[in-house]
Amino acid sequence: MANSSRLSSVLRVAQSLEQEAARVVGSWQTRVQEKSARLTELRRYYAEYAAGSRDLRGQTICAADVRDRGAFVSKLHDAIQRESDAWKRLQSELKIYISRWESARAHAQAMRKLVARDTQRLQQRAARREQAATDEFLSTKSRSAV
């Protein structure tokens, strides 16, 4: 039974590590989704602004407006690039955490199988002992009846 208790303890630790790794993956997935949404929003805004700029063709605008619009578009483009780079970094980090979770999951599954085999082995041993005791009892009973 001591071995079974040790295995159960190791299993609890493995399951705890697996759960923590899954929690971390979930957290990173949320970060990636949020960054992706922000990037999509910036790209949509950039497209809308570009479409608005096309609508201004043929209208009279001053040089300062052109300069300001150009500066804004440049800043927007830079922001999109920064967000895209950050999203790529988050994706890379997420892949690392997914790999760690998969490893923790595989270890926990192996421990679950080991504990199940040990439990089955202990149950078979108990069943054999019980059968032996029953056989001994019946043998003793039949000898005393003769």
Rosetta constraint file for C-alpha pairs under 8 A:
AtomPair CA 1 CA 5 HARMONIC 6.20 0.50
AtomPair CA 2 CA 6 HARMONIC 6.23 0.50
AtomPair CA 3 CA 7 HARMONIC 6.14 0.50
AtomPair CA 4 CA 8 HARMONIC 6.10 0.50
AtomPair CA 4 CA 115 HARMONIC 7.21 0.50
AtomPair CA 4 CA 118 HARMONIC 6.77 0.50
AtomPair CA 4 CA 119 HARMONIC 7.38 0.50
AtomPair CA 5 CA 9 HARMONIC 6.25 0.50
AtomPair CA 6 CA 10 HARMONIC 6.23 0.50
AtomPair CA 7 CA 11 HARMONIC 6.01 0.50
AtomPair CA 7 CA 111 HARMONIC 7.72 0.50
AtomPair CA 7 CA 114 HARMONIC 7.88 0.50
AtomPair CA 7 CA 115 HARMONIC 6.20 0.50
AtomPair CA 8 CA 12 HARMONIC 6.17 0.50
AtomPair CA 8 CA 115 HARMONIC 6.77 0.50
AtomPair CA 9 CA 13 HARMONIC 6.38 0.50
AtomPair CA 10 CA 14 HARMONIC 6.16 0.50
AtomPair CA 10 CA 111 HARMONIC 7.55 0.50
AtomPair CA 11 CA 15 HARMONIC 6.02 0.50
AtomPair CA 11 CA 108 HARMONIC 6.57 0.50
AtomPair CA 11 CA 111 HARMONIC 5.53 0.50
AtomPair CA 11 CA 112 HARMONIC 6.53 0.50
AtomPair CA 11 CA 115 HARMONIC 7.60 0.50
AtomPair CA 12 CA 16 HARMONIC 6.03 0.50
AtomPair CA 13 CA 17 HARMONIC 6.18 0.50
AtomPair CA 14 CA 18 HARMONIC 6.15 0.50
AtomPair CA 14 CA 104 HARMONIC 7.02 0.50
AtomPair CA 14 CA 107 HARMONIC 6.71 0.50
AtomPair CA 14 CA 108 HARMONIC 4.95 0.50
AtomPair CA 14 CA 111 HARMONIC 7.37 0.50
AtomPair CA 15 CA 19 HARMONIC 6.10 0.50
AtomPair CA 15 CA 105 HARMONIC 7.77 0.50
AtomPair CA 15 CA 108 HARMONIC 5.49 0.50
AtomPair CA 16 CA 20 HARMONIC 6.15 0.50
AtomPair CA 17 CA 21 HARMONIC 6.07 0.50
AtomPair CA 17 CA 104 HARMONIC 6.42 0.50
AtomPair CA 18 CA 22 HARMONIC 6.15 0.50
AtomPair CA 18 CA 101 HARMONIC 6.23 0.50
AtomPair CA 18 CA 104 HARMONIC 4.89 0.50
AtomPair CA 18 CA 105 HARMONIC 5.33 0.50
AtomPair CA 18 CA 108 HARMONIC 6.73 0.50
AtomPair CA 19 CA 23 HARMONIC 6.15 0.50
AtomPair CA 20 CA 24 HARMONIC 6.24 0.50
AtomPair CA 21 CA 25 HARMONIC 6.22 0.50
AtomPair CA 21 CA 97 HARMONIC 7.25 0.50
AtomPair CA 21 CA 100 HARMONIC 6.85 0.50
AtomPair CA 21 CA 101 HARMONIC 4.84 0.50
AtomPair CA 21 CA 104 HARMONIC 7.14 0.50
AtomPair CA 22 CA 26 HARMONIC 6.19 0.50
AtomPair CA 22 CA 98 HARMONIC 8.00 0.50
AtomPair CA 22 CA 101 HARMONIC 5.89 0.50
AtomPair CA 23 CA 27 HARMONIC 6.23 0.50
AtomPair CA 24 CA 28 HARMONIC 6.23 0.50
AtomPair CA 24 CA 97 HARMONIC 7.12 0.50
AtomPair CA 25 CA 29 HARMONIC 6.03 0.50
AtomPair CA 25 CA 94 HARMONIC 6.67 0.50
AtomPair CA 25 CA 97 HARMONIC 5.76 0.50
AtomPair CA 25 CA 98 HARMONIC 5.99 0.50
AtomPair CA 25 CA 101 HARMONIC 7.31 0.50
AtomPair CA 26 CA 30 HARMONIC 6.25 0.50
AtomPair CA 27 CA 31 HARMONIC 6.43 0.50
AtomPair CA 28 CA 32 HARMONIC 6.17 0.50
AtomPair CA 28 CA 90 HARMONIC 7.49 0.50
AtomPair CA 28 CA 93 HARMONIC 7.86 0.50
AtomPair CA 28 CA 94 HARMONIC 5.79 0.50
AtomPair CA 28 CA 97 HARMONIC 8.00 0.50
AtomPair CA 29 CA 33 HARMONIC 6.12 0.50
AtomPair CA 29 CA 94 HARMONIC 6.79 0.50
AtomPair CA 30 CA 34 HARMONIC 6.09 0.50
AtomPair CA 31 CA 35 HARMONIC 6.12 0.50
AtomPair CA 31 CA 90 HARMONIC 7.44 0.50
AtomPair CA 32 CA 36 HARMONIC 6.00 0.50
AtomPair CA 32 CA 87 HARMONIC 6.37 0.50
AtomPair CA 32 CA 90 HARMONIC 5.93 0.50
AtomPair CA 32 CA 91 HARMONIC 6.51 0.50
AtomPair CA 32 CA 94 HARMONIC 7.91 0.50
AtomPair CA 33 CA 37 HARMONIC 6.10 0.50
AtomPair CA 34 CA 38 HARMONIC 6.22 0.50
AtomPair CA 35 CA 39 HARMONIC 6.11 0.50
AtomPair CA 35 CA 83 HARMONIC 7.07 0.50
AtomPair CA 35 CA 86 HARMONIC 7.70 0.50
AtomPair CA 35 CA 87 HARMONIC 5.84 0.50
AtomPair CA 36 CA 40 HARMONIC 6.10 0.50
AtomPair CA 36 CA 87 HARMONIC 6.57 0.50
AtomPair CA 37 CA 41 HARMONIC 6.10 0.50
AtomPair CA 38 CA 42 HARMONIC 6.22 0.50
AtomPair CA 38 CA 83 HARMONIC 7.63 0.50
AtomPair CA 39 CA 43 HARMONIC 6.15 0.50
AtomPair CA 39 CA 80 HARMONIC 6.37 0.50
AtomPair CA 39 CA 83 HARMONIC 5.90 0.50
AtomPair CA 39 CA 84 HARMONIC 6.61 0.50
AtomPair CA 40 CA 44 HARMONIC 6.04 0.50
AtomPair CA 41 CA 45 HARMONIC 6.09 0.50
AtomPair CA 42 CA 46 HARMONIC 6.03 0.50
AtomPair CA 42 CA 76 HARMONIC 7.47 0.50
AtomPair CA 42 CA 79 HARMONIC 7.81 0.50
AtomPair CA 42 CA 80 HARMONIC 6.22 0.50
AtomPair CA 43 CA 47 HARMONIC 6.12 0.50
AtomPair CA 43 CA 80 HARMONIC 6.81 0.50
AtomPair CA 44 CA 48 HARMONIC 6.14 0.50
AtomPair CA 45 CA 49 HARMONIC 6.02 0.50
AtomPair CA 46 CA 50 HARMONIC 6.03 0.50
AtomPair CA 46 CA 73 HARMONIC 7.44 0.50
AtomPair CA 46 CA 76 HARMONIC 6.78 0.50
AtomPair CA 46 CA 77 HARMONIC 7.60 0.50
AtomPair CA 47 CA 51 HARMONIC 6.09 0.50
AtomPair CA 48 CA 52 HARMONIC 6.10 0.50
AtomPair CA 49 CA 53 HARMONIC 6.14 0.50
AtomPair CA 50 CA 54 HARMONIC 6.39 0.50
AtomPair CA 51 CA 55 HARMONIC 6.38 0.50
AtomPair CA 52 CA 56 HARMONIC 6.56 0.50
AtomPair CA 53 CA 57 HARMONIC 7.15 0.50
AtomPair CA 61 CA 65 HARMONIC 6.44 0.50
AtomPair CA 61 CA 66 HARMONIC 7.17 0.50
AtomPair CA 62 CA 66 HARMONIC 6.57 0.50
AtomPair CA 63 CA 67 HARMONIC 6.10 0.50
AtomPair CA 64 CA 68 HARMONIC 5.96 0.50
AtomPair CA 65 CA 69 HARMONIC 5.87 0.50
AtomPair CA 66 CA 70 HARMONIC 6.03 0.50
AtomPair CA 67 CA 71 HARMONIC 6.14 0.50
AtomPair CA 68 CA 72 HARMONIC 6.08 0.50
AtomPair CA 69 CA 73 HARMONIC 6.10 0.50
AtomPair CA 70 CA 74 HARMONIC 6.08 0.50
AtomPair CA 71 CA 75 HARMONIC 6.17 0.50
AtomPair CA 72 CA 76 HARMONIC 6.04 0.50
AtomPair CA 73 CA 77 HARMONIC 6.03 0.50
AtomPair CA 74 CA 78 HARMONIC 6.18 0.50
AtomPair CA 75 CA 79 HARMONIC 6.09 0.50
AtomPair CA 76 CA 80 HARMONIC 6.20 0.50
AtomPair CA 77 CA 81 HARMONIC 6.26 0.50
AtomPair CA 78 CA 82 HARMONIC 6.17 0.50
AtomPair CA 79 CA 83 HARMONIC 6.08 0.50
AtomPair CA 80 CA 84 HARMONIC 5.97 0.50
AtomPair CA 81 CA 85 HARMONIC 6.12 0.50
AtomPair CA 82 CA 86 HARMONIC 6.09 0.50
AtomPair CA 83 CA 87 HARMONIC 5.98 0.50
AtomPair CA 84 CA 88 HARMONIC 6.22 0.50
AtomPair CA 85 CA 89 HARMONIC 6.29 0.50
AtomPair CA 86 CA 90 HARMONIC 6.16 0.50
AtomPair CA 87 CA 91 HARMONIC 6.11 0.50
AtomPair CA 88 CA 92 HARMONIC 6.29 0.50
AtomPair CA 89 CA 93 HARMONIC 6.25 0.50
AtomPair CA 90 CA 94 HARMONIC 6.00 0.50
AtomPair CA 91 CA 95 HARMONIC 6.28 0.50
AtomPair CA 92 CA 96 HARMONIC 6.55 0.50
AtomPair CA 93 CA 97 HARMONIC 6.37 0.50
AtomPair CA 94 CA 98 HARMONIC 6.03 0.50
AtomPair CA 95 CA 99 HARMONIC 6.15 0.50
AtomPair CA 96 CA 100 HARMONIC 6.32 0.50
AtomPair CA 97 CA 101 HARMONIC 6.12 0.50
AtomPair CA 98 CA 102 HARMONIC 6.09 0.50
AtomPair CA 99 CA 103 HARMONIC 6.24 0.50
AtomPair CA 100 CA 104 HARMONIC 6.20 0.50
AtomPair CA 101 CA 105 HARMONIC 5.92 0.50
AtomPair CA 102 CA 106 HARMONIC 6.07 0.50
AtomPair CA 103 CA 107 HARMONIC 6.24 0.50
AtomPair CA 104 CA 108 HARMONIC 6.13 0.50
AtomPair CA 105 CA 109 HARMONIC 6.05 0.50
AtomPair CA 106 CA 110 HARMONIC 6.14 0.50
AtomPair CA 107 CA 111 HARMONIC 6.22 0.50
AtomPair CA 108 CA 112 HARMONIC 6.12 0.50
AtomPair CA 109 CA 113 HARMONIC 6.25 0.50
AtomPair CA 110 CA 114 HARMONIC 6.18 0.50
AtomPair CA 111 CA 115 HARMONIC 6.09 0.50
AtomPair CA 112 CA 116 HARMONIC 6.07 0.50
AtomPair CA 113 CA 117 HARMONIC 6.11 0.50
AtomPair CA 114 CA 118 HARMONIC 6.12 0.50
AtomPair CA 115 CA 119 HARMONIC 6.00 0.50
AtomPair CA 116 CA 120 HARMONIC 6.07 0.50
AtomPair CA 117 CA 121 HARMONIC 6.03 0.50
AtomPair CA 118 CA 122 HARMONIC 6.14 0.50
AtomPair CA 119 CA 123 HARMONIC 6.13 0.50
AtomPair CA 120 CA 124 HARMONIC 6.10 0.50
AtomPair CA 121 CA 125 HARMONIC 6.14 0.50
AtomPair CA 122 CA 126 HARMONIC 6.13 0.50
AtomPair CA 123 CA 127 HARMONIC 6.05 0.50
AtomPair CA 124 CA 128 HARMONIC 6.13 0.50
AtomPair CA 125 CA 129 HARMONIC 6.22 0.50
AtomPair CA 126 CA 130 HARMONIC 6.06 0.50
AtomPair CA 127 CA 131 HARMONIC 6.02 0.50
AtomPair CA 128 CA 132 HARMONIC 6.00 0.50
AtomPair CA 129 CA 133 HARMONIC 6.09 0.50
AtomPair CA 130 CA 134 HARMONIC 6.10 0.50
AtomPair CA 131 CA 135 HARMONIC 6.02 0.50
AtomPair CA 132 CA 136 HARMONIC 6.01 0.50
AtomPair CA 133 CA 137 HARMONIC 6.04 0.50
AtomPair CA 134 CA 138 HARMONIC 6.12 0.50
AtomPair CA 135 CA 139 HARMONIC 5.93 0.50
AtomPair CA 136 CA 140 HARMONIC 6.01 0.50
AtomPair CA 137 CA 141 HARMONIC 6.01 0.50
AtomPair CA 138 CA 142 HARMONIC 6.01 0.50
AtomPair CA 139 CA 143 HARMONIC 6.20 0.50
AtomPair CA 140 CA 144 HARMONIC 6.19 0.50
AtomPair CA 141 CA 145 HARMONIC 6.19 0.50
AtomPair CA 142 CA 146 HARMONIC 6.50 0.50
